[in-house]
């Protein structure tokens, strides 16, 4: 991973401030008082200082504003960047933002540019790696939006963002979590940030572009980013979120005729995909990611069912079986066999996405999922011993 050299980050800072000031000027040399309202906080502060120093009627140029903002940032950077002034670290970026909130966004953007991480999703992921989710109010140019059902703030928010909020909001209604939507500007781009934090230690983040296009999502632990999602919305597949929809609990039948009558998958159901050889990685407390067998090709539905099933199994079974930080193996010679696929239940005639887990011990489950507009829903949990 490319490091952010301090000289490169300072050069990037000057470039970013200049771009911001010129954008505010709208192609002109001068920045008017009305145009100045659109400036980055660091540039806005410099613009106000220049007008105050120049007196009534002072006109300021875009390039003049950017130069002053960079000069004002220098002492703050130099006071915190003490590693021989050669490398700017992620921790130092966070410390600069804490020491001077007006520099938080532009410093993060300069850091990412110096590391060559200007891809929109990568830049946003990098920003939130050091963000304190206890302080959503510190999101650069941030503003909380009231998009609860029935509120007027929903009118101007893209449908995809509202669908995400509505997916998490039942947890706040149940009074065991806080769900909030914010708009802000991160790494040079306007975004929506949807965050949920629970009364426990877990939480979830989804970030969208202003047009509603998903950028990235992540899981949180103790109000800090724990793991970036392998695909957008993967955070919605954790037991905490899946529990919001009150899945039915069934007892698995042991005889084939009884299983068929109850609408359950046969004991020898082959599924569409077998996860033999997959590995479940964790940090000793939380599921981290899955390592899939080489050559395994999953479609989007299968991928979501797989992660949802393993999350549920981690919660009920796997978290009690690990040895140190060694990954857990799936398969007949590991923890158990996991098969996923589509299945039409004969009792209700509905199609389900199913994960069938045959445990090596006595903790087998079958999970029946259905697709909804806002993601996967757990409909039935079947305890299969």
LINHUBEL-V13134 format. One line per field, one symbol per residue. burial: I if it has 9 or more other C-alpha atoms within 8 Angstrom, else O. A space follows every 50 residues. Layout:
burial=???
This chain:
burial=OOIIIIOIIIOIIIOIIIOIIIOIIOOOIIIIOOIIOOIIIIIIIIIOOI IOOOOOOOOIIIIOIIIIIIOIIOOIIIOIIOOOIOIIIOOIIIIIIOOI IOIIIIIIIIIIIIIOIOOIOIIIIIIOOIIOOOOOOOIIOIIIIIIOOO OOIIOOIIOOIIIIIIOIIIIIOOOIIIIIIIIIIIIOOIIIIIIIIIOO IIIIIIIIIIOIOIIIIIIIIOIIIOOIIOOIIIIOIIIOIIIOOOIOOO OIIOOIOIIIIIIIIOOOOOIOOIIIIIIIIIOIOOIIOOOIIOOOOOOO OIIIIIIIIOIIIIIOIIIOOIOOIOIIIIIIOIIIIIIIIIIOIIOOOO IIIIIIIIIIOOIIIIIIIIOOOOOIIIIIIIIIO
